[in-house]
């Protein structure tokens, strides 16, 4: 869980990854998106690519909470979630 103070946007920096698992993104307690970072890959030996997996702008300028939670196996069988940073 991350609490972000002041600001009107949030970004989850991670990777598109053939062995990534599916995650739910909750923003202020509500489901904002479900992410499978392995979509588009055809085999697990392909190279992961840095990417912004979730972005939301137009938020009110107050404290917001984002939670990223693993919910299942990705399309190529991956089972983990990774994060580089949030901004």
Secondary structure, 3 states (H helix, E strand, C coil): CEEECCCCCEEEEEEECCCECEEEEEECCEEEEEEECCCCCCCCCCCCEEEEEEEECCCCCCCEEEEEEEEECCCCCCCECCCCEEC
